[in-house]
Amino acid sequence: MARIHSDYKLPIQKCIDGASLHELSDIELLAVIMGTGTKDTDVLELASKLIKNMGGLSAISRAGLREITFEKGIGLKKAVKIQAAFEIGRRAITDAPNLKLINSPVAAWNLLLPEIAGLQKEEFRVLVLNNKNMLLKKIIVSVGTITESIVHPREVFRDAIKEAGSGIIVAHNHPSGNTTPSKQDIDTTLRLIEVGKILGIPLLDHIIMTNLSYYSMKENGYIH
């Protein structure tokens, strides 16, 4: 049988006995998700090794499924459980009702941050808003480097037309961590402004996002 730390109750038992989940350490929370250790390593030791070797929970949340299995004692089933836990957290934050009013670039960034955090590829998103800046729909238009052929106005405005939107905000992430817009970012913005004028659905902003900050095309004078 896997060894159990003599200094600890198992995290699940601690909670059953009255402890709050908020009191559990990162290692204990990860151990709850994993459930079991191995023949030679108890679940707390295994969780500790994974956190140490991968550089913390944030790094684990960004890791690929098979990357997690590089840690001895963690197979695909445990890796799926770990990734599922992080995905539940992302969805819970994304669905928070107090983020549905999108009346500023930071509000859009806060809404989308749980979805873009840790992404290794660019993803282009569209937020469709009503005349009170309330979110009607949120969609991913493309995945990959943004080019004119990928981010076509037809795809960008399609759901805005279906939802009778009054305006749209578009956003994409820069995995590099640099929010400076590229020439392609600027050209795409200018093109969408013109199409929005024709359709009567204005482009309200184009936001470039990273895990730590954002760049608003409107705030920087590209959209009037």
C-alpha positions, 0 to 999 in steps of 0.5 A: 500500500501507498504510505500516508504521512503520519503528520497529516490526516488525509485532506478529505478526512480533514474536511469531513471532520470540519476543516474548510476547503479554504484551509487546505494547502495546494498540495492537499487540494491536488491530492484530493483531486488525484485521489490515490498515490502509488505503491511506493509514494503516497498521494500527498508526496505525489502531489508535492512532487508534481507541484515542485517539478512543474513550478506550481499550480499555475504551471500545472493548469497550463500543461498538456495532458501528457506533460502531466504524466511525465511525473512518475506515478501519474497516469492519464486518468489522474492527469484528466482529473487534474485538468478537469478540476482546472477547467471547472474553475475556469468555467465557474469564473467565466459564468459569474453574473457580475461580469456580464456588463461589458462597459470598459476594456478592463471589464472585457479583459476580466471576462475573458481572462479565465479563458485565455490564461495560459493559452499557447496559441492566439484565439480571436473572440467576439463579444456581442453587446446590446444597446446597454452594453450587456453581453448577448453572446461570446464566441471564438472565431478562430484559433491561430495567428490572426490573418485576414483570411482567418479573421473574416468580417463575415465570421466576426459579425455573423452572430452579431447579426443573428442576435440583433446586437448593437455593437461588438468588442473583439479580442485576442490574446498574445501568448508572448506576453507582449500587448503591442499590436502588430501591423496585422492587428491594426489592419484587422481593426481598421477593416472591421471598423469599416464593415461595422459602419456598413452593417450598422453594428459598430466595432466598439473596441479591439482588445489585445490580452495577456495574462497580466495586462491588455491593450485597448485599440479604442483607448489608444486612438484607433477607434473613435 
